[in-house]
Amino acid sequence: MSVTENENRKMWSSEKLFISANDFFEDLISDIYEAEESISIEAYIYQFDELGQRLYKALHESALRGLKIQLLV
């Protein structure tokens, strides 16, 4: 299946440049809570520090809502 140029623009219509890692993770966690079907995250490093625990909590609560969660580390 090929994606038309118009469909490609729609998929990338809300790109955002993050200068701060904190801003990135705040948006990521917010997006996790707003997800409706599934969440897929790929990370090179995952630490169970304060941020890792917040991310885990958001993913866990989303799984309890019935979402499919994929975390590749």
Residue pairs with C-beta under 8 A, 6 or more apart in sequence:
3 11
16 27
18 24
18 27
25 51
25 54
25 55
28 41
28 55
29 54
29 55
29 58
32 39
32 55
32 58
32 59
32 62
33 58
33 61
33 62
35 62
35 67
36 67
37 67
37 68
38 67
38 68
38 69
38 70
39 59
39 62
39 67
39 68
39 69
39 70
40 70
40 72
41 59
41 70
41 71
41 72
42 72
42 73
43 71
43 72
43 73
44 73
45 73
46 52
46 55
46 71
46 73
48 56
59 69
59 71
62 69
63 69
